[in-house]
Amino acid sequence: QKFDAFTKAFFKVLLPTIPFLVVGTTMKLQHDGTLQSIWKQYLPILLIFIVAAYGYVFIQFLFLSKFRLSVVSRYVKNILPAMATAFGSMSSVSALPLSIKAAEKNLEDKENAGIIVPSVVNIHLVGDCFFIPMIALITMTSFGVKFPSIGEYIAFALHFVMAKFAVAAVPAGGVIVMIPIMQNCLGLTVEMTALITAIYVLFDPLITTCNVFGNASMAIVFDKITRLWKSNSIKTKKAA
């Protein structure tokens, strides 16, 4: 109980400072004259990320709707307000109320919306899981660092996924937790992680929007699983 109280007090102080970190980092990049060069150099990576991450979620929607485009269109239309909020706030938590409302419209069992969406908002971050490894490997190439072996990358991926359970869905929260993992597993230097953090901050609106987009599909997946489980349980009881 004491540790819980300490954690809540700590985050009350820490979380409001993160937006200042984001704004401060962007202002420093602009002052140093590196902001435009970063945009130009890493814009192709951003386009690849958009195609890969958003395409991945869209394919999920296709399968969940049994390839009915009208149903996919309804799913996406319902989640658009939450995505717009995520883009402006760079926080999945800020978009949570709208994400729940969208889930209530997309799910057949509306009661699941209030359970599933808050449960995955901090731990199911599709955008982060696509963008951070991509930008880490590209930064290693830019600095002439040797690519990790398959075993080293698997170790990095396992640590990466486990650390995602400790992420707060606030501006730049996704990359801050990953910095020690990238340094220990991939051998990135302080300068490299600083560059990755700066790039992440610049592209965070699109990353967070993808996170919310992915949470919408995950909610439908869990809704179908829970309804199937309930249906099987009822059949088993009737048979007994």
N, C-alpha and C positions, 0 to 999 in steps of 0.2 A: 504493500500500500504506500509506503514511504517512497519507494523507487518510482511507482506510478505517478505520485504527486510531483516528484522531482522532474520526471520526464515531461509531464504536461507543462510545468513552469518553464523548463528549458526551451521547449518548442514554442511557447508563447513569445519568448524573447528572440529565438533564432529565426523563425519563419518570416516575421515582418522585415527582417534585414535582407532577405534574399533578393527581393526586387531591386533594392539599392545596389546590390552586387551586380545584377544584370545591367542596370542603367549605367553604373559606373564603368563597367568593363567596356560597354559600347562607346561611351564618351571618350575613354582612354584610347581605344582603337581609332576613333575619328581624329583625335588630337595628334596621334602618332602618324596619321596618314596611311594606315594599313587597312582601314575598313574597306575601301573600294577595291584594293588589290585582292583581299580575301574573297570578296563577292565574286570578282571576275575569275579567280583561280578555282574556287570550289563550287561555282554555279553548276557545272556539268554533274558534279557529285549529287547536288541537291535534286537535279532532274532525275537522275538514276534512282535516288531514294524515293521520290514521289511515285515513279512508275512501279518500283518493286513493292514498297510498303502498302501504298493505297491499292495497288493491283491485287496484292495478297488478300487484303480485307474484302475487296470487291468480289473476288473469287469465292470467298467464304459465303458471302451473301447469295451468290448464284447457287451454290450447293444447298444452302439452307432454304431457299425459295423453290428448289427443284427446277431451277433454270427458267422461272417465270419472271420476265423482265418487269411486268407490272407490279409484282410483289417486291422485287428489288427496289424499284422506284419508290414505293411506299416506305420501305425501310429507310432508305437514304433521306427522303424528304422529312421524315419524322426526326431524324438525328441532326439535321442541318443546323437548327438553332443552338444545340449544344456544341457543335463543331465551331460555329461562329464565335461563341463565348470563349471556347478554348483558344481560338486563334488570337483573340484580343487580350486575354488574361494570361496566356501561357501557363494555365493551371487546369488540370483535369478536375481538381476539387472544386474550383469555382464553377465549372460547368456541370457539377454533379446533379443539382436539382433538375436541370433541363435534360440531363442524360436519363434520369429516372422517369421523367414524363415521356420521353421518347420510347423508353423500354415498355412503359405501360401500354403504349399504342402498338408496339411491335410484337409483344408477347401475348400468347393466348391466355396464359394464367397471369393476370395483372399483379397478383400478390407477390409473384417472384421478383418483380422489378425492384421493390424496396429492399430485397435481400441480396440479389445478385450484383446489381450495379455498384452499391457501396463496398461490396466485398472485393471487387476486382479493380476499383479505381486506382489504387496505389500499386498493385502488383502485376497488372496485365497491361504492359506498356509496349505495344507493338512498334510504335515509332522509334522509341529508344533502342529497342533490340535490333532494329535494322540500321539505324543511323550511326550509333556509337561504334560498333565494330567496323563498319565501312570507313568512317572517318579516321579511326585509329590506324587501320592498315594503310590507308592512303598517306597519312602523316608519317608513318614509318618509312614509306617509300620516298617521300619528299626529303627526309633527313638521312637517307641512305642506310637505314637500319635493316638488318637481315629479317626476312619474313619468318614468323614462328613455324615450327614443325607442326605436323598434324596433332601429335601428342600435346604439345604446348598450347595449341589453339583449343583443343578439347578441354584442357584444364582451365584455360581462360573462360571458355563458354560456360562451364559448370559453375565457376565462381561468379561469373556475370549474372547467371540466372538466379542463383541463390541470393545474391546481393540485391536483386530487384525487389525482394520481399521486404527490404528495409528502406525503400525509397519513399519519400513524400512527394506526392504529385503537385509540386509547387514549382514556380519558375526556376530553371536550372537545377532542380533537385535530382533529376535523373543522372546527370553527368558528375555531380560532386561526389556521390557515393562510389562512382566507378573509377575515380582517379587513382586510389591506392591499388586497385586490381590491375589497371592497365600498367602501372609502374612495376608491380611485382611479377605479373604473368607475362607481359609483353616486353618488359625492359624499357618502357618509355621514360624519357627524362622529364624534369620539371618544365623545361621550355616546351616540350612537345605536348604535355598535358595542358599547359596554359593555352597553347594554340587551339587544342581540341575544345577546351572550355569556351574560348571566345567564339569559335565557329558554331558550337552548339547553341550558345546564347543568341547568335544572329538568326539561326534557323529554328529556334525553339517554337515559334508559333505554328509552323507546319508540322513539327514533330508532335507537339501536344495535340493538335487537331487529329492527327493520325491515331494517337492513343485513344481518344474519345471515340473515333470511328471504329477502332478495333474492339473497344469495350461494348459497343452496340451489338456487334456480331457475337461476341462471347456471351452476352446476356441471352440471346436467342438460342445458342447452343445449350446452355445450362437449362433453359426453360424446356426445351425438347427432351433433354435427359431426365429431368425431374418428372415431367408428365408421363414419360414412358415407364419410369420406375413406379409411379403411383398406379398406372394402369396394370402393370404386371403384378403388383401387390394385391390389387383388388381381385384379379383373376385367380391368384393363388388362394386367397381367402375363400372365394366362391367354390373353388375346386375342393378345398378341405372340408 
